[in-house]
Amino acid sequence: MAEIAGPLGRVLSTVDLAAGRHPRANALTVLRRCAVLGPGGNLDESSLLAWAVRTNLGHDDQLAAAVHRRRSAALAALSRHDAPGDGEPVVSRVVSLEPESALLAGTGESGPRNVGLALHGTYGWPVLRGSTLKGVALAYATAVEDPDRHAIFGSAPQDDEPAPGEVAFLDAIWSGPVRAAPHVLTPHAGDYYRDATRRTPPAEWANPVPVAFLAVEGGVFRAAVLGPRPLADRAAALLRAAADDLGVGAKTAAGYGYLRATDPEPEGQPE
């Protein structure tokens, strides 16, 4: 039996999650709302990490397929082919983003884990937030001085004429074949950062303290943008280029977060 301390401080008895008896549990609940206690009452990361790796964060292929069908139907309903007046019709454009290396997004999100991971609020699977995708696409558009960037992304409140962007960036949901994998950080300078006087400089010969965390190494994220046809097309193109050239999430300087962008199958691309 593993002891789990819930969000209200009540200690419950349950089966060991690492045994894989709950392969479809919601990872958001497991990783954010539960803290497994080991001998002596210390926080035990290993059980939850083992469960997450064994079950690929509770991912269910059949449920994922149903989610994507419903999402495609919603995008089709949101698209307006008969734009009023002389306006452009509103369309959706879907982009598939496949990790070429380990992906680490949402490291700063709250929870008892040492390193966070962005998880979907309903399904608990890894997700690329729409705000994250919009940010990386904007960074790329700014770097290349794209003439449509203000129309697509809007302007900042401090600008002379602040305005919202005309394109919405939706969350990218994870689909199979999926794989979550354990990674390790080995920080050496813990004593230096804990010492307020900073008398002892950081050094490579100090004993490292391994910190385990989860990263995504497989699967495909299906992103979507919604807006007037020319701007939606351009926003999708900017997102493809940004994902490949800039990467998404944390530790891109170490090779994490680079994605191969492709168009989805025709049935997933509403006109």
N, C-alpha and C positions, 0 to 999 in steps of 0.2 A: 504494500500500500504506500502510495505517495501522499504526503500532506500538501495541500494547496491552500495558500492564503488568498482569499478573495478580496475584492475591492473594499469591502466593509470590515476587513480584519477578521472575519470568521474563518476558522480553520476547518476544512472538510476532509473527509477520507474518500478516496476514489481509486480506481485502478490506475496502473502505471501507463501514462500516455506513450512512453517509449515503446511499449509492447505492440503498438500499432492497432489497438482494438477500436480506435476511433479515427479511422482513416479519412472521414469526411467532416470532421469537426471544423468549425469556423476558425480559421487561423487568427483572425482579428481578436476574437474572444480568448483563444488559448494564449496568444503571445502578449496581449495588452491587459487582460483582466485576471490573469492567473500568475502566481509566482510559486514555483515548486520549491519546497524547503528540503534540504538535505540533512545529513546528520549534524546535530548541534544547532539546527535552525538557520543555517546559512543558505542563501539563495543558490539553488542548483540550476544552472543554465543547461547542463548536458541533457536532461530529460526532454526539455522542450525543443532543443535543437535537434535531438535525435528524432522526435516525432515529426518535426517540420521537414526534415530531409527525407525520412521514410515515406511520408505521405505527400511530398511536394506541396506542402502548406495546405493540405486538405482539398486539393484541386479535384474536381469531378468533371470528366470529359463530357458526359451527357448533359449535365447542368450547364456547362460552358456553351455547348452547342445551342441549347435552348435560349440562353442569355443573348447570344449573338444574333439568333433569328429575331428575337423581340427587339433588339437594338436596331437591326436593319429595318424592321417595320416602322419603328419610331422615327428613324432618319427619313424614310420615305414620306411619312406623314408630315414631318416638319418642312420638307421641301415644297416650295410653291412654284409651280411651273407657269401659272398665269399671274405674273407680277402686275400690280396695279400701275396704271399710267404708263410712263416710258421706262420704268425701272427694270433692272435685270431680275430674272427669276432667281429665287433662293434655292440653292442646291447643296447637297452634302457630298463630301469627298472623303473616302476612307483610305488610309495608308497603313499597311502592315509593317511593323517594326520588329525585326528579328535580331536579338542580341548576338553580336559577333564575338563578344567577350563577356565576362561576368558583369552584371548590371547591379548597381547599388543606388537606389532612389529612395528618398525619404529618411535619410539617416538621422535627421533631427526630430522626427516625430516622436511624441511622448510614449512612454511605456517603461516597464522595468528592465528591458533589454539594454545592454551597453551601446549597441548600434541599432538604430531604428530601421524600419523598412516600410515603405508606403503600402498599405493594404486597403482593399476596397471595403467600404463601410457596410455593405450588405453581404457580399460573398466571402470576404476575408482573403481573397487572392491578391497577389502583387498587382499594383496598378501604377500607371504613369499619369499623374494628375494633369488635367487640362492646363492648369496654370504653369506647370513645369514645361509642357510642350510649347505653350505660347511663349514662354520666356526664352527658350533656346532658339526657337524660330525667329523671334525678334532680335536676338543677339546676332544671328546670322544675317538677317535683313539689314541691320544697322551696319555690320562690317562691310557688306557689299554695296551699301547705299542704294538699296532697292527703292525705286520711285513710288511703289505702292505701300510702303511700310506704314505710313500714317493712316491711310484708309483702312488697312487690314487690322492694325494693332491699336489704333487710336493714339492720343497724345497725353502726356503727363499732366497732372493737375496744375503744376507750376508753370506750364507753358502759357503763352499769351492767349491762345485759343484752344483750351483743352476740349477734347471730344472723345467719345468712345469709339472703339474699333468696330468695323462692320462684320467681322468674322468671329465666330465662336469656336473655341478649341475644346473638344470634349475629352473626358478621361479615356485613356487607352486601357482596355481590359485584356488580361492575359488569357491565352488559349494554348492548346497543346500543339506538339508534344512538349510537356513542361518538365522542368528540372530545377529544384532548389538545392543549393550546395553550401556546405560550411566553408568559411574562409577565416583566416586568423590575422589579426594585427599583433605586432610584437613591439610595443612601445618600450623604450629604454630609459626615458628621462622622468619617470614618475616621481622619484625623490626630489629632483630639481623643482618640479612644478608644485609639489606639496610644501616645499620649504619657502616660507614667505621672505626670508632674508636673501635667498638666491646666492648663498655663500659657496655652495658646491656646484660647479658648472656641469651641464649635461655631458655625458660621455658614452661612447659606444661599448665600453667594457662593463657598464652596469648591467645587472641581471634584467633581462626582458620579462615582462608580465604578459603572457598571451591573452588576447581578448578575442573570443570567437564571435562571429556574426554570420548572418545569412545573406546570400547573394543569389540572384537569378542567373542561371546559365543556359536556359533553354526556353522553348516556347516562342510564341509570337504575340506581340501587343498590337491590337487593332485600334488605331487612332482615327478620329473623325473631326473634320472641320465643317462648319455650316455658315453659309453666307451667300451674297450675290455671286453669280456664276464666275465672272472673271477674277474676282478677288478670292473666292474659294479655291479656284484652280491654282492661283499664284501662292496662296497660303500653304496648300498641300505640297507644292514644289519646294517652297522654302523649308518646310518641315522635313522633307526627305533629305535635302542637302545638309541641314543642320544636324540631323541625327547621325549622318555619316561623317561629317567633317568636325563637329564640335563635341559630339557625344552628349549623353543625358545622365544626370545624377552626379554622384560624388566620385572622387578619385579618378577622374578622367585622365589626369596627368600620369597615373600609374597604369593606364590601359583599360580601366573599367568604363562601361557605359556606351561603347560604340555600337551602333545599330545599322543593320542593312535594311534599307527602306524599299518596299516593293508595293505594287498595286495588288489588292486582294482579288479573289475570284470574282467574275462578273456579277454573280448574284449578290455579293456583298457591297456593291458599288452603286447606290441609288443614283439615278440621273437627276 
